[in-house]
Amino acid sequence: GGGVGGGGGGGGFTQMERRALPQTWSLDSVPAALAAEDDPHGVQRVIQTIKVLPRTFASREALAAAVAHQGFPRDLVDWLGSNLAGPPDGPLTWVFDVDGAAALYESYKQDDDALRTVLDPPPGHEVHLVRAARSERWPTDLDHKLKQRMVELSAVAGAGSAVAA
């Protein structure tokens, strides 16, 4: 057994200390805390926007119209639309819990112990990090530090800002 966390879920690292899991996998999640005011990739802005939007939309185009004034890039708006689902003749709803996603991101930003836990995991525990090869979120010095400590770090070739299935 093991645990998997990703895309802004750094809190999983400290959770592994409370469980007897033999390994943890982190998918595209930098193991470091962010200052409360930091929003280097606009994640907080996107979450704040989603939180005030309706929970249902007639179509993906209706979502695009609702966020048009935010100035988000079209690929981000399309990605947000891909997170809506529903019956062919009914309204579309978010496929994730909006408030839960906001809470996970806040937890991730506050996780001061994530890097310490990755660099010095509990005895018998393996940590595997997977990141997008071209991600701007990963500082070069962090890559170097992880490799020095022999942390399993895999980069998905060709992936830009996110690792996606």
Salt bridges, closest charged atoms under 4 A:
GLU17 OE2 - ARG116 NH2 3.28
ASP28 OD2 - ARG137 NH1 3.92
ASP78 OD1 - ARG74 NE 2.93
ASP99 OD1 - ARG55 NH2 3.56
ASP113 OD1 - ARG116 NE 3.81
GLU126 OE1 - HIS128 NE2 2.93
ASP143 OD2 - ARG131 NH2 2.88
